[in-house]
Amino acid sequence: MIRIGLTGSIGMGKSTVLSMFADLGAAVWDADAAVHRLYGKGGAALAPLAELFPEAIVDGAVDRAALAKIVLGDTQALAKLEAVVHPLVAEDREAFMTAAAQAGADAVVLDIPLLFENETEKFFDATIVVSAPAETQRARVLARPGMSEEKFEAILRLQTPDAEKRQRADYIIDTGLPLEETRAQTAAVYGKILGKFSGA
């Protein structure tokens, strides 16, 4: 089973490209969706985070906006959050990989926002970065509810710069283009990876 790591900075279009890979037949895993499950009612992260950040719990689930306000700019709080969430996300990812292998998937595409930051690229057969011009990224992110210039800048400071990600990735998919062009690029990259690892 071919392991593909997909990454990119905030607002670069990871979710869009991930759904394109799913349309092409890849088994896909979304780190953000995993965090949503962990933060939701009955989620595995709920009890430990309720102890650490009780003010971030609303209606029996983690309020992500409230949590972001607490940890952004506070390195100690962020470290505590990551110590809880990262191992749980890793467990979710491993369970997905096992299920995909048992189901006979040819390839898995895992959306890992901090792929290079956490140096997890070594676990993948191929890495892809999704990228768009900085002004496109800024417009997309600032259009999100509850987003501000300050919050956007704080998130960017935690992420490896886009130019560095592009240098380190095996493949780049441009999401600053019309959707159909991005879709064609995604299909071409997927075809190259499948060909390379199937010996074609």
N, C-alpha and C positions, 0 to 999 in steps of 0.2 A: 504494500500500500504506500503510495507516494504521499509524503508529508509536505504541505506547502504552507508557509507562514506569510500572512497578509498583514501589512501594517501601514501606517500613515498618520500624520498629525491630525489634531482635531479639525473637523470641517473639510477634510480632504475627500470624503466620499467612500470610506471603507464599507459601510453598510450597503451602499448601492452596488459596489463591485462584488461584494460577498454574495448578494442575491443573484448577480449575473453568473457567478460560478455555480451556484445551486441550480440555475436554469440549464447549465451545461452538463449537469449530472454529477458534480462533485458533492461529497458529504461536507457540510459546512458547520462550523462552530463559531459562535459570536461571543466574545468575552463580555461585552456589554449586556447581552441578554442573560448570560450566566450570573452577572452581578445583580441584575433585576430579580432573578429567581432567589438568590441568596438574601436579598434585602426585603423581599416580600413577606407577607404573613406566613409564618411557619418556616421561613427560610433559615438556613443554617447559620447565617451571620447575625441574625436578629438578636439573640440572647447576649452574645459577647459585646455587640455594639451598644446594646441598651445599657450595659454596665459602664462602658467607656464614655458614651455620648448620649445620656438619657434625653437630652433636649432635641436630639435628631430623630426621635421615635414619635411618629404621628399615626394614630388609628391602627396601632399594632403592626406597623411596618416602618422601615427606615425611609425618612424623607430625604431624598438625595440632595435637594437644594439646600436644606437646613444643614446637612452634613458637610456639603461643600463649603458653606460659609464658615464652619468651625475649623476645617482642616487647611483650607487654602491660605498659604502664607504662614502657617504654624508647622514647622518641620517635625516637632515632637508629636503633635496630634496626628499628622500624616503618617509618621512611622508606626504609630500604634494601630491606626486604621489598616495599613498595609500588612502588618504582622497578623491581623485577623483574616483579612480578605484574600490575600494572595494564595495561602495554602488551600483555602476552600475553592477558589477558582481553579487552581491546579488539579484538585480532585475531580471537579466537574469536567475539566478538559480530558483527563485520563479516562474517565468513565465513557465519555463520548468516543474517544479513540478506540477503546476496546470494543465498543458496540459496533463502530464502523468497520473495524477489521473482521469481526464475527459475521457482519452482514455482507462481506466480500467487496467492500468499496475499493475502486481503483485508486482513488485519491481523496485526501481530506484537505480542506482549506480552512485554516484556523486564523480568525481575526484576532491578532494580538497587538493591542494599542502600544504597549511598551516593549516590543520585540527587541529592539536594539538597546534600549535603556537597561533592560534586565539581562541582556546578553543571552537570550534564548535562541538566537538564530542558528546556533550549532545543532539544535534538535531537528532542523528541517532539511529536506532535500533541496528545496528552492525557497527563496524569499522574494516577495513582491512588495513594492511600496506604491501606494496610490498617492498622486500628487496633483496639485493645481496651482495656478499662480497665486501669490500671496494676497492680492486684492480680492480674488474670488473666494479664497478661504475666509478672509476677514468678513466679507459680506454674508457668507453662509452662517458663520458662527454668531455674528451679532444679530442675525435675524431670529435666533433661537429665543424662546421665552426665558426670562430671568437672566439673560446674559448681559454683561457689561464689558466695557473696554478693559477695566481693571481685572476682571475675572479672566477674560480672554488672555491678557498678557501674563497673568499668574500661571495659567495652564501651559502656555507656550514655553515659559521658563523651565517647566518640569520635563519638557519633551526635547529629544534630540532634534536639532534643526533639520528642516526638510532637505536642504542641500546635502547634508551628511547622510541622511537616510537614503537618498537617491544614489549616492556613491557606494553605499554598503550593500544595497539590494541587488539580487540577480536580475530582476526585471522591474520595469517601471510602467505603471498604467496611468495615463493622463486623464483626469476627470474634469479638466477645464474645458473640454471639448463638448460638442453636442452628444447627447446620450448614446445615439446609435454608433458614433465613432468610438466611444469608450467601450461599448459592448463588443465591437469588432476587435478592438485591441485585447480585451479580456479573453475572447475566444482564441485569438492568435497566440497569446502567451500560454494559455492552457494547453493548446495543441502542441506547442514547442516542448513544454514540460513533460507531457504524456509521451511524446515521441522520444525524448532524451532518455527517460527512465524505463521505457518499454523496449528499448533497443532498436526502435524503428529508425 
